[in-house]
């Protein structure tokens, strides 16, 4: 290692969420070696990968990128963007690079840029499947060969290797397609010889910016400082601090196993990790190890088209109807789909009773005096979904039930018009691991000179 500390500035939890310029300026004053930002996730669901749209707005992304680009180029340090455009497919990456070029033209910026796509050819998935190289995740669907043809797009979470290769070539800006979240934050430090376990663990926390601080926020900047035996986390706003508890809690974020955090090519072992408070604002983490695994696997994410969706939002306060709600909704559903094929679906989401956790709700017998009802209708096209939603809404509004005392409407409808067309519906149909011999093979680097 040529330096005793490697400093990473994380401006925001997701590119486009925003951040205070005062926090960013404070971070730049600490002379970071890297600015990195995560731009995507599967958290918003399959729609964005299927539709090719971003879940953050273009003006917001452009504002964040303008500040980051100027900061990185003025300081002579890399800017690395992971999972560009939200879902990280080629269409999302190209959307992001178009914004970058626009900023460069408007601000007379010149730099070299590496663009790393993460789209996986269906033929490669099929080959891996026939060779026994596709594996289901514990919580994911079983793999079906038909899923490959049905998929609209398939991406894979790239690991460290493509970004390390781009860094070796000296690119100032690196835009990644779908990417393992910690990679943009960890790769430059690992290239300089820092411990991969500590670098990736720090990256896992930094990719959410100040969410791991207290009070947490996805819209504020954080500085991570990596050393030989530990890393430190510091908020860049006086309103926040990192504590031992907040840092440790975030290390469990989105993970089913508190000790083993899997990723491309291996996993983080937290069984000997130590969390400490340095002072009233900073925390230190040590002891995390990266354990390589073979074969090297990539997580695939693919989606298929399901149909089109329409919804209607209403409330129910009649205690008699609430006491009979399951039977009533079953009757309405059966009446609505009778005579229609399996492409038509009706779902009811009840808020006030198991609306968030559904069948996993442990407090299933809690009484409620009112229910929020989201009627969801799915059809093969928007017209069919609209028709089905209207039929379900009108049926539920006026249907009779045992004990009913009034013939007035059963629903308090929130909006007028009451029905909302939501467009296409997608579902994840590929959410699996794929064995690969070369972790670089599916992630070509495209060099671009921007001016």
N, C-alpha and C positions, 0 to 999 in steps of 0.2 A: 504494500500500500504506500502510495506516495504522499498521502495527506492523512492527518490524524483524525479527521472528521469529515463526513459527507453530509451536506445539508440539502434537504428537499423541501421546496415550497409547494404545498397543496392548497390551491385557492378556494376550491368549492367541491362539494360532494358529487355533483354531476355538472358537466359543462352546460351552461345555460341556466343553472339555478341562481347564479349571481353571487356577489361578495362585495364587502365594503372596500372601496379603493384605499381607504386609510389602512386597513389591515394588510392589503397587498403591498402597499408602500413600506410598511413596517417590516414585512417579510423580506422585501428586496434590500432593505437597509442592513439585513443580517448576512448579506452576500451568499445566497444559496448557490449550490452547484447544479441545480436542476429545478425546472418547473414541470410538474406532471399533473395530469387531470384525467379522471375517469369520465367517460361520456355516455356510458350505457349500462344496461342491465336487462335481465329477463323479468325483473320485478313488475314492470307494467303489463306483463302478459304477452301473448303471441301476436297481437294485432300489428305491432310496429315492424316486426320482422316480415310478416306476410304482406303488409301494405306498402312497405318501403318508406314509411314516414318516420320522422323524428318525434319523440314525445316531449321534446323541449322546443321552444319557438325559435325561429330563425333570428329575429332581432336580439333575443336574449343571448343566443349562442355567439352572434357576431360581437356583441358588446364584451362578453367575457374573453373571447379570443383576441380581440383588439388589444386589450390590456395585457394579456399574457404574452402575445407575440412581441409587442414593444418591449416589455420587461425582459424577456429572454434574449432578444437580439441586442438590446442595449448593454446587457450584462455579459454577452458572449457565452451563454449557457444553453443547453438543449431545452426544447419544449417537446414533451411527449404526450400524445393524446391516445387513450385506450378506448376501444369499443366505440369508434366514431359514429356519430349520428344516432346513437341509442341502441340499435340492434346489431350494428357492426357488419352488415352485408355491404357489397360493393356499392349499391345505390346510396346507402347511408354515408359511406366513406367519401364518395364523389360529391355528395351534398356538402360535406364538411370542407373538403378541399376547395370547392367553389367559393365558399365563404372566405377561406384563408386567402385565396388569390384576390378576391375583391378587396379585402383589408389591405393587402400588400400594394395594390394599385392605388388605393386612396391615400396611403401614407408613405409612398415611395420606399417600400421595404424590399430588400433583396436577400434571398437566402436559398440554401439547398434543402429540399424536402424529400423524405422517403415516405412512400405510400405502401402500406402492407395490407393486402386484401386477405380475407379469412373465409371466403366462400369455398365450399368443398364440392368437387364434381360428384354427381350422383354415381357415375361409373366407378369411382374410387370406393364409395360406400358399399356398392354392390359387390365389388371384388373382396373387400374386407369381410363382408357378411358371409360369402361363400367359403372364405378361409377360416371362419370361426373367430374373426377379430372384432366383432361387435358385441358389446356387453351391456346389459340393462343395469341401470342404477337401482338402488334399493327402493326408492320412492317413485321411480319412473315407470312408464308403460313397457310392456313386453315388446320386443322388436319384431316387426313384420316386414317381409320383403316388399310388400305392396306400399309400405310407408315411403319408400324411396321415390317411386313414381308420383305419389300423391303430394309430395312436399313441394311447396312453392319456392322456398329457399332453404338452404342448409348452410350454416356457418359452424366453425369450430373455434373454441377458445385457444388462441395461440399461447405458447409459453414464452420463456425468456429468449430462446434461441434466435428467432427472427429479429427481435429488437437489439440483441447483442451484435448481430451481424450488421444491422443498419448503423449502430453506434461506431463500430469499427471502421465503417466507410466515411465517417465524419459528417453525417447529416446534422443540420442544426435543428430541423423540425421533423418529427416522426409522427405520422398519422397511422394508427393501427385500426384494422377491422376488429372483429370480436376478439377479445383479449382477456386472459386471466387478470382479474382486477389489480392485483399488486404489481404486475410486471412493469408498467411504465414508471413506477416509483422506485423499483428495486434494481432494474437492469443496469443502469449506469454505475451504481455502487458495486454491484457484483463484478462488472467489467474491470473495476479498479482493485479488485481483490478482497472486498468485504465479504463477511460471512453470509452465505445465501439464506440461511434460516432467519437471521436477524433482519436482513434486508427485506425479505418477503413479508415477514411479520409486520415490520414497520410500514410496508406498502399496503398491507391489508387494512391497517388503521387509517393511514393517510388517504386512501382512496375515498373515504367518507368525510374527509376534511374534519370539521369541528364537531361532528356528530358524537365522537367519543369524549369530547370535553363536557364540562358541566357549567352552566346549562348547555345542552347540546344544540348544534345548528348545522344544517347542511349548506348554509349560505355564509360561511366565514372561513378565514384562512388559518392554516396551521403550519408550523415548521417542525420537521423531523430531522434529528441529528443522529447519524449513525456513526458509531465508534467500533473499535475492534471487538469489544466484549459486550456491548449493550447499545440501545438506542434511547433517545430522549424525545419527548413530545412537548411542544410549547404552543399555547394559543397565541394568536397575534392580535387579540382584542383583550382589553383589560376586563371586559365583562365575563370572561370565561377562564376556566382552569382545568387542568388535567389532574385527576386524582387516581390513586391506586385502584379504587373501585370502578370508576368510570372507564379506565383503560382496560382493566381485566374483563369487565362486562362486555365491552365492544369486541374483544377477541372471540367471544362466543357468538357474535352476530351472524345469523344465517347459517349456523352450523349445527348439525345433529350430534356431533361428537365433540366434547369439550377439549380433548387432548390431541386429536388428529384432524388436521385441516387439509384435505386433499386438493391437488392441483395438477397441472400438466407435468408429467415426469416424476412425481413424488408427492410427499406430504410434509406439512409442518408438524413437528412433534412438540407439543406444549407441556409435556408431562413434567419438565423441570424448569418451566418458565417462572421467573420471579418478577413481580410488579412492585415498584417502590415509588414513593413521593420524594422528589428532590427538594422541593420547597412548596410554597402555597399555590404555585401555578404550574409546575412542571412534574412530569412523571418519567421514570426510567424503567426499561424492560430488558431483561437478560435471560439467557438460558435456552432460548428457542433454537431448535435444530431442524435442518431440512434433510429428509431421508429420501434418497432416490429409490424409485421402484422400476421394475422391468416386467413386462414390456412397457414402453412409453405409451401413454394413452392420452387422447384428446377428447374433450366433451363436445359432442355434436348437438346442435340445436336446429331443429327443422320444424316447419309448420305446414299445415294443410288448410285449404278453404273448407269451411263448414257450411256457410250460407250467408244470410243477411239477418240483422237484428233490428227489432223495434221494442221500445219499452214504454211503460206507463207507470207513474209514481203516485201512490195514493195512501190514505190512512184509514184505519178502522178503529172505532172506539166503542162499538156496541159489545157489551160483555157477553151477550148470548152468542153472537157470531164468533167472537174470539174463542169461546169455549168449544165451538164446533168447527174451527177454522180448517183443520186438516181434511175432514170429510168434505167440507164445502169446496175447498180448492181441488181436491181429487175429482169431484163431480164436474166442476167447471172445466178442468183440464181434459177429462175424457170426452166431454161434449164438444170441445173445440177441435180436438184432433181426429174425431170420428170421421172416417171417410178420406182422411189425408194420409199421405205416405210418410215414411220415417224421416224425410227431410224437414218436416214441420215439427217443432218442439215448443213446449210451453214450460217455463220455469217460474216459480214464485220464490221471492226472497223476502223473508219476514224479519224486519228490524224491530226489536223489542222482544223477540223470542228466537234465539239461536241464529240471529241474522249474520253474525260475524264468523263464528266457528262452525256453524251448521251441525253435522252429525258428531263433531268432536267436542261440542259444548258440554262441559261437565254439569253445569247448573240448569238441567233440563226442566225442572219442575217449578221454576220461579214464576210467580203470577205476574201478569202484565195487564194494565188497564187500557193500553192502546197499542196498535201495531202499525208499523209502516210497511207497505206492500209494494215491492217492485215487480211488476209484471214484465216478464221477458218472453218475447216471441221470436222464434228463429224460423226462417223459411228459405227456399232456394233462390229467391230474388227479393229485392226490397218491397216490391208490390205485394208479394205473398206474405212477407213478415208484417207489413203494415195491416193487411187484411186480418191476419190471425190475431194480432195485438188488439185491434179494434173489437173483434168478436169476443175475445177473452175479457177485455175491460168492460164491455157493455153487459156481458152475461153475469160477471161477478157483481157489477153495480146493482143489478135488479133481481138477482136470483133469490128464491125463497129458501128458507131453512127452518128446521124444527125450532119452535119457540119464538119465531119472529113476530114482533108486535106492531111493526109499522111497515108500510109499503114504500116509504121513502128510500132514496138511494143508500146502498150499503157502504159506499166509498166517499171519502173526501179527497177529491183529485187536486193535486198540487198545482198543476199548470193548465193553462188553456192556450194553445191546443194541448189536449191531455196526452197525446201519443207522440213519441219522439223517435224518428228514424235514425238509427245509429250506424248504418252501413255494413260493410263486410264483417264477417266473423271468422276467426282463425283459431286453431287449436294446435298445441304442440303434439306432433306425432313422432318426432325423432328427438329423443332426449337421452342419449346413450353415450357410452365410451367406445372409442375406436382405437385399436392398436395401430401404431405407426413405427416404421423402422427409422425414419429420418424426420425429426421434429421441424425441419425447415421445408420439407417437400411441398407442403400445401400453402405456404405463405410467401409468395414471390414478392420481392422488393422492387418497386418502381421508382426510379430516381427522377426528380423534377427540379428544374431551376425556376424559382419564382422571382419575378421582378415587376 
